[in-house]
């Protein structure tokens, strides 16, 4: 068997997978606090690996940004599934929306580079929209079915509200204010029978 064929079928080593995950966690933290100008060296340092290891996993800054973003979308999708079993429906929806603010905070720290990645990969936008809408639909559907949330709002409405509220914040500490507004919004969605 040719070395190239063997390489293609070989699974990544456990230490390589751990390094990749550490890089993604570190990158999310660094981008959330340092913005898109944060250095890749800072990411490697925070992950406890050398810069060469970072470039082996992510050959460009855009590749790293895209991987961080996909990971955050996947985590929000997983969180929605976990919350359907663990929380009261409105509390679950609220907790998921708060987590969504955290994802947007990471994304905002890398907006220009992520825009470059998205220009070349519209599948990233489609992937994000599909998974986030499905996650919201799962939680919102459960809250509506319980009778706690009004039935005339859809997952697209909720996703647009989340993104809109997050984009309004420009000052330091915007996340806490946005979460407060999310709470006000969710409270306003509660079903109230006519008196």
C-alpha positions in Angstrom: 0.0 0.0 0.0 1.3 3.4 -0.9 2.2 5.7 2.0 -0.4 8.3 0.9 -3.2 5.8 0.9 -2.2 4.6 4.4 -2.1 8.2 5.6 -5.6 8.8 4.3 -7.1 5.9 6.1 -5.3 6.3 9.4 -7.2 7.8 12.3 -5.8 10.9 14.0 -3.8 10.1 17.1 -5.4 10.7 20.5 -2.8 13.4 21.4 -3.5 15.1 18.1 -7.2 15.2 18.8 -6.6 16.6 22.3 -4.3 19.3 20.9 -7.0 20.3 18.3 -9.6 20.5 21.0 -7.3 22.5 23.3 -6.6 24.9 20.4 -10.3 25.4 19.7 -11.1 26.1 23.4 -8.1 28.5 23.7 -9.0 30.3 20.4 -12.6 30.9 21.5 -11.3 32.4 24.8 -8.7 34.5 23.0 -11.1 35.8 20.3 -13.8 36.6 22.8 -11.5 38.8 24.8 -8.9 40.0 22.3 -11.0 40.4 19.2 -9.9 39.5 15.6 -6.5 41.1 16.2 -5.6 38.5 18.8 -2.5 36.7 17.8 -2.3 33.1 16.8 0.7 32.9 19.1 -1.6 33.8 22.0 -3.9 31.0 21.0 -1.1 28.5 20.9 0.3 29.7 24.3 -3.1 29.5 25.9 -3.6 26.0 24.5 -0.1 25.0 25.8 1.2 24.0 22.3 3.7 25.3 19.9 2.7 27.5 17.0 3.7 24.7 14.6 1.0 22.5 16.2 -1.6 25.2 15.6 -0.6 25.6 11.9 -0.7 21.8 11.4 -4.3 21.7 12.5 -5.3 25.1 11.1 -3.2 26.3 8.2 -4.8 29.8 8.1 -6.4 32.2 10.5 -9.7 31.8 8.6 -9.6 28.0 9.0 -9.2 28.4 12.8 -12.0 30.9 12.9 -14.3 28.7 10.9 -13.5 25.7 13.2 -14.2 27.7 16.3 -17.5 28.9 14.9 -18.6 25.4 13.9 -17.7 24.1 17.3 -19.7 26.8 19.0 -22.7 26.0 16.7 -22.3 22.3 17.5 -22.2 23.0 21.3 -25.4 25.1 21.1 -27.1 22.3 19.2 -26.0 19.7 21.8 -27.1 22.1 24.6 -30.6 22.3 23.2 -30.9 18.5 23.2 -29.6 18.3 26.8 -32.0 21.0 28.0 -35.0 19.3 26.6 -34.5 16.5 29.2 -33.2 18.6 32.1 -35.0 21.8 32.4 -38.5 23.3 32.6 -39.3 24.5 29.0 -39.1 28.2 29.5 -36.0 28.0 31.7 -34.4 25.8 29.0 -35.2 28.3 26.3 -33.8 31.1 28.4 -30.6 29.2 29.2 -30.1 28.4 25.6 -30.5 32.0 24.5 -28.0 33.1 27.1 -25.6 30.5 25.7 -26.3 32.0 22.3 -25.1 35.4 23.5 -21.8 33.8 24.5 -21.5 32.3 21.0 -22.1 35.7 19.4 -19.5 37.2 21.7 -16.9 34.8 20.3 -18.1 35.4 16.7 -17.9 39.2 17.2 -14.3 38.8 18.2 -13.5 37.4 14.7 -16.1 39.0 12.4 -13.9 40.2 9.6 -11.9 37.0 9.3 -15.0 34.9 9.6 -16.7 37.0 6.9 -13.7 36.0 4.6 -14.2 32.4 5.5 -18.0 32.6 4.9 -17.5 34.3 1.5 -15.7 31.2 0.3 -18.0 28.8 2.2 -21.7 29.6 2.0 -22.1 26.1 3.4 -20.8 27.5 6.7 -23.8 29.9 6.8 -26.2 27.2 5.8 -24.8 24.9 8.4 -25.1 27.5 11.1 -28.6 28.6 10.2 -29.9 25.0 9.8 -28.5 23.8 13.2 -29.3 26.9 15.2 -32.9 27.1 13.8 -33.4 23.4 14.6 -32.1 23.9 18.2 -34.4 26.8 18.8 -37.3 25.0 17.2 -36.8 22.0 19.6 -36.8 24.3 22.7 -39.5 26.7 21.5 -41.8 23.9 20.4 -41.5 22.3 23.8 -42.3 25.6 25.6 -45.3 26.3 23.3 -46.6 22.7 23.8 -46.4 23.2 27.5 -48.7 26.3 27.2 -46.1 28.6 28.8 -45.1 30.4 25.6 -47.4 32.0 23.0 -47.8 30.0 19.8 -47.4 32.9 17.3 -43.6 33.1 17.3 -41.3 30.9 15.3 -37.7 29.8 15.6 -36.7 32.3 12.9 -38.2 35.1 14.9 -36.3 34.1 18.0 -33.0 33.7 16.1 -33.4 37.1 14.5 -34.1 38.6 18.0 -31.1 37.0 19.5 -28.8 38.2 16.8 -30.3 41.7 16.7 -30.0 42.2 20.5 -26.4 41.0 20.3 -25.4 43.3 17.5 -26.7 46.3 19.3 -24.1 46.0 22.1 -20.9 47.8 21.3 -19.6 48.8 24.7 -17.5 46.7 27.1 -19.8 44.5 29.2 -22.5 44.4 26.5 -23.1 40.7 27.2 -24.7 41.2 30.6 -27.1 43.9 29.3 -28.0 41.7 26.3 -28.8 38.8 28.6 -31.0 41.1 30.7 -32.9 42.1 27.4 -33.2 38.4 26.5 -34.9 37.8 29.9 -37.3 40.7 29.2 -38.0 39.3 25.8 -38.6 35.7 27.0 -40.9 37.0 29.8 -42.9 38.9 27.1 -43.4 35.6 25.2 -45.1 34.0 28.2 -48.7 33.1 27.3 -51.2 35.2 29.2 -54.9 34.3 28.9 -57.3 37.2 28.3 -58.8 38.4 31.5 
